[in-house]
Amino acid sequence: MRFSTSLLAATGLAAVFAAPISQDTYDPDDECDFEGFSSQPVLSHTFTRSAHSRSAGIPTTSAAASPSSIVIASSAPTVGSLSSVAVSSPVEASSSAFVSAVQTSASSVAAVVTSVAPATLASSSASEVVVLSTASVVPVAATSSAQGVVSSASSTVVAKSTASVSSSASSSTSTGGALEFLGVNESGAEFGTTSIPGTLGTDYTWPNTSAIKTLMDKGMNIFRIPFLMERLAQGTMTASLDATYLAALKTTVEFITTAGGHAIVDPHNFGRYDGTIFTSTSDFQAFWTNVATEFATNDNVIFDCNNEFHDEPSNTVVADLNQACIDGVRAAGATTQYIFVEGTSYTGAWTWVSSGNADVMGNLTDPSDKIVYEMHQYLDSDGSGTSSTCVSTTIGAERIAAATSWLQENGKKGIIGEFAGGANADCETAITGMLDALTAASDVWMGALWWGGGPWWGDYIFGFEPPSDVAYTPYIDILTKYI
């Protein structure tokens, strides 16, 4: 996650407001996280940098809706006339389930599928939708005035259009409850990047475990803990781990995992060490062997190879570094834990295919077969997360559509490691739509984590620290419906 900067002149405090950018030219002064120290008495550093350059080729939507695209609705929207709907993913439905496939593109094409038997395959023409069951085939005539409801108490509905998926489900009541993981990024230990190793309490902090407890009491079960490689392995990437910083990291991890949650260990470095792009697979593998050794017996730890690679020498370099991470973790004897791998172009879901990640990342191997593809997704115009304005109410589902198809077509698992939207009605609808789409494709999507929690966010637009951060109040009930 990358951020724009702002000076809190009124209080005399310098802060970096950060948010992730999907594609951009590398800026060495660009930081991953907003370093908002509004509650801190002294700051030892300030940041200034020029505005980001934008690529003219970056789309505002990665999957624009087409006249034949569809989405699974989760309540009872009124549907229009059918032109052509193709439901190509497996559909499981209970004997009394109603499935509504609603199109929200320019021609407002929609269809209602009513199943009286379990269904696994669907096809359609301009006049009918046919559901092929493990037991039977049920043709259903399309109607121009029908209403439909997805009932998923024990079923999962997955829809994929021939072109893209858009979301009118975002404005309906969520089916919820189908995601394995739902949680928050817990920032703080990665702050103060110009002060290495820095001073605890001035340059960086650790997550507030009482806040994490509040989130866990709400049902959240996964937390990503960003930290800096330069603080953990000081001087060189292969150095012995700093005992003090490591102990604090382990304290946070153990709090989460002892309570039954999953803790993601996240070197938040953008593929850089000490400000320089690293390419040595042997050094990176050694770093991960050192780190994983400390957590090898904790099944609830997840290893996140590196945050948001970007502007690398090649996509192959990124894939090779991820493979080195996997090899290093397994060499440490950590054989039961998930490993989250991230691609280039800030690992954006909406650019996963167009950036070339799809061409190289699928070749990674793991003897434990526990690779999960971590992608990030924000909903403002350039996907950077620097604005609280979402492009549209359907942008959430649209921006993960291509990545969903890639995961399904390649038999991979994915997770949205960072996402957020502004505290406003449009973004709330768009976030709901994205979570609905993740739920509908829970065969490949394992869950999602909000950016960001942590005690130093102040009035950051996506701050999620209980009890009253900017995004916490409007979003906590929306998010926890999905776990």
Secondary structure, DSSP 8 states (H G I E B T S, - for coil): ----EEEETTTTEEEE-----SS----TT--SS-B--TT-S--S-----------TT--S-SS---TT--EE-SS--B----S-----S-B---TT-EEEEE--STT--EEEEE-SS-EEEEEE-SSEEEEEESS-EEEEE--SS-B-----SS--B----SS----SGGGS-------SEEEEEE-STT--TTSSS--BTTTB----HHHHHHHHHTT--EEEEEE-HHHHS-SSTTS---HHHHHHHHHHHHHHHHTT-EEEEEE--TTEETTEE---HHHHHHHHHHHHHTTTT-TTEEEE--S---S-S-HHHHHHHHHHHHHHHHHTT--SS-EEEE-SGGGBSTTTTTTTHHHHGGG---TT--EEEEEEEE-STTSSS--S--S-TTHHHHHTHHHHHHHHHHT--EEEEEEE--SSHHHHHHHHHHHHHHHHTTTTEEEEEEEEESTT-TT-TT---TTT-TTHHHHHHHHHTT-
